[in-house]
């Protein structure tokens, strides 16, 4: 059952998470829902892949090794090449505090884990319909 | 005469002695007091540090618990949606059990975390303007699966003249979800009614959840607001839960400058009311 047609016009989602099971779970469901997917395991990798691939949306876990999600988001939002890509902050850490900190870093949406795959996909679709598809 | 003077001299001597002794005792007591004060001060600091460490520990713990739970709930959700192919009815039933138990575990973890955040003063307020009517509908929709299963008559009667509220929408929602979930949990037959009225003189919105459930004896009514307490907290208690729900609601209501009240009697059902000011002030 290959639901994903994987044609190049399907939006590319970059999923950034250091926890493999969560990253692959979201990747699998996004593909099932028809998206193309790229993965990164830390903030630095996320920034590099974002510059190289220009995804339509970035799903960013905040607690990450090497470079955390806040810093990675700040860098992406500072660069004209990646500034307009919506970033969804994903966190499971309650004392990471509040969505305001994520907003301050430039995140466009904020989702707390546990987040069911279909809820996450809905959030991605919501963001994509809010920005122009050409972005 | 002579004797008298001698006596006076002796008395003076005794007086001086007594005075010196008194001074020594006062000094000793003052010193003791200072030592005790210092000890108390140090203990206060230690307690504060211990309490902060406990909060941090619980927060970390909750993160550690949520990470695997996220994967459990997520993969279950994907299997139930048929991502890996169609399921037999028995497989679907087993997965639904994993799903509902996983969600229950999540509720418990979230409750413990909420208490931790409130106690650590790290529960942020997000104030906005919203309509209670929509919020109540949202709450009922969210609990719809449980309402349907319960076979109780659940209805909402909202005053058409309710003004918009300036408060923390998510927290008001959390309180109402909790009150309605409790009503569903402790009512086996009859009805549940959600009502909302606006009290003009005090600028207060009163949202009540009235059920025809088992009710609470007045002597236990204080207890239900306390942490980890249920009317029956014994190991053989008939109703599960952390006993944190209402104590969280009480704290959340206070954060919103409001309060919760309870009217009930054993076997007569219960009415829980949230008294919410029209405007919550940011403190």
Interface residues (C-beta under 8 A of the other chain):
Chain A: X1 X19 X21 X22 X25 X26 X28 X29 X32 X92 X93 X94 X95 X97 X98 X99 X100 X113 X114 X115 X116 X117 X118
Chain B: X56 X59 X62 X63 X66 X67 X68 X69 X70 X71 X73 X74 X75 X77 X78 X81 X83 X85 X106 X113 X116 X117 X120 X122 X124 X126
